[in-house]
Amino acid sequence: MPSAATGARGPAGSAGPDEAGEVRRFWNGLGIPGLIDVHTHFMPERVLHKVWAYFDAQGPLTAGLQWPIAYRKAEEERTSLLRSFGVRAFTSMLYPHKPGMARWLNDWAAGFARRTPDCLHTATLFPEPDAEAYVREAVEAGARVFKAHVQVGAYDPADPLLQPAWGVLAEAGIPVVIHCGSGPAPGEYTGPGPMARVLARHPRLRLIVAHLGMPEYEDFLGLAERYEQVRLDTTMAFTDFTEELMPFPRRALPRLADLGDRVLLGSDFPNIPYAYTHQLRALERLGLGREWLRAVCHDNAAKLFGL
C-alpha cells in the first residue's frame, strides 16, 4: 500500500514551513510568471466535507488507500495558499453523483468565480434530460471549463442524454476535464472505450483527460495522438504515492514528450496526501527538459484559456 507520507516534506499529509517559497523558486527557475493548475477542487463546503469524509473512511473509490488530506483548510485559506504559491489561475472542479445536482452546483460555481477572479469559471454535468439546457446556460453565463467524473457519477459518458451537451461544448470550444481512467478503482464505464465512442461522435470536443488517464496511460495517449483537441492533465501522476500503485510505463515517456503542447499541470489540491511541491518535483525528475516543464506548468494552459 502506498505511504501517504512518501514524497512529502514532513509527517503524512503535511508540507514544509517554506512551501510557498519552494513553489515560487520552482517556477522562477523555469522563467515563467507563475503556475496554472487546471485541476483544483472548490465546491460548497458541506459537499467538500463529505468528500473529505469519504477519503477518511477509505471508501471503495479510493481503493481502500490511506489518504490524509494535506490541505484540509477553510475556503479562504485554500485560495490564499494557492496565491502564495504563485498559481495564476486555477479551477473549481466539482461534480454530481446523482441527477438533480449539476444545476445547483453550477450556480454555486458561478458565484465562486465572481468572488474569486483568479478561478476559471467551472461548471459540471450529468446524464439527465435537462443536461443540454443547463450546460448551455452555464456556457452563456461565462463558464470556461467543465468537470466530468465518470467514476464517481457511475455513468456512461456516451449516454444519449449527454450527446447534446457534448455537442454544445464542442461547438463552444469549452474544455472538459474528465476523470475517465480506471484509477484508483475501476468503474463500469471507466477506461478508454466509452471516451473513444464520445470522441468518434464529437471529434472537436476539447477533452482534458484527468490523471493522464491512469492506469490506462498508453490508451489515453493514443486518443490524444488521434484527436488533436484531446489533452491530458498531470494530476497525481509520477508522484511517489501513485507510482507505487499505478506506475507510468517508462516506455511511454517519449510519447508524452511528443505531446508536450497538450499536457497541462493538475494537482488535485486540496485533496492530496502529500505536499503540493511534490507534484512539481515529480514532473521535474522525469527529465523531459525545461521547455516541456514550462509548457506543462504554464504555457499550454495560458494558450488554451487565453490568459
Disulfide bonds with the S-S distance in Angstrom:
none
